[in-house]
Amino acid sequence: MKNWNVKGRKVIVRVDFNVPIKNGIITDSTRIIKSLETLKFLLDKGARCIIMSHLGRPLKERLPDGSIDFGKFSLKPVAEKLSELLGSKIYFAPDCGGSDTLKIISELKDGEAVLCENTRFQTEEEKGDANWAELLSGLGDYFVNDAFGAAHREHATTATIARFFDKDHRSFGFLMEAEVENGLRVLRGAEKPFIAILGGAKVSDKILLIENLMSTANQIIIGGGMAYTFLAAQGFKIGNSLCETEKLDLALELLVRAQSRSVDIVLPVDSVAADAFNAEANTIITDDQNIPNNYLGLDIGPKSRQLFAEKIKNSKTIIWNGPMGVFEFDRFAEGTKAVAQATLEATRNGAFSLIGGGDSAAAANKFGLADQFSFVSTGGGAMLELLEGKILPGVEAIMS
């Protein structure tokens, strides 16, 4: 992309503007802000940009009468926010590739851009429809994919469309390039000791990630709800804590395989437990891994925080994917905060830290630390699949 002569040329830019919108107000502009470097670069070069993005799942979240909620899922507020952030007018097309889009494109001047309406209003998008993708490809001379958050989807505007441009006319944007490079850095060239911090609710969501990391990581910390499945598999009492009973044998198998590969799996040694799943519940701190009946673990305890922090601080490469507890409730956020602070301290001492998007990025933002790590991913699901070793369609379509 840096080598293209785009002055007066039309460039289709697929971005990820899947941002939270409440009552027409964008509550978190992070993904829009992350796209600005690529858009500014192209517009400053005189390109005429045709910007495309999805927002939510409008075809799956229809109104009671079965119709699409065009108001809730419209990108019009995003066009207004993008104009504000860029300091220049962004035109908005109330369709994607239709007559309104064509009319606005025909009137674009060098250095101007149009944002098309939500690609997911079209049934062809999620089907990866080749005919629609080819039609859209005819709108531009070049194609740039900067939507890492959707790179794991074989959709028409994320992957299929790229195949209608030759290698000299398709490219990653700056954000997408950084996401791929940083993800592959930890998988292929991680400096040791390499530690992975995994949290979240379910073991089943992280099986492939754990298996793939066993070939490269020295240690894997497991916290959050998924930790209780591992603890239960080892015979500890977990009270009413979240547990995937059908995954107990798998949890034991993963522990055995890790040991055979000299990978240290580190589990909580105590918990903050509550008598209900709410912010006002009565809480206790357990003495060890066992949790009393009628209580459920909602955060790692102080001994676990200290244990995890010590291991993190001694690492040179760190991946963090998933919270240590229900960090949305301040009373159960201390474990996640301790992990974030230990990761930050290691980063300041020269370690490379990759925050894997999703809840981890949300937690980093909550604690005001997001801009202090080596790299914070914008794509939770996409980064997870990249770290699992999967081929992402949106990446493959550009690189093949």
Summary of the structure (lengths in Angstrom):
residues: 400
radius of gyration: 22.8
end to end distance: 16.0
largest distance: 69.4
contacts: 1449
relative contact order: 0.12
helix: 42%
strand: 16%
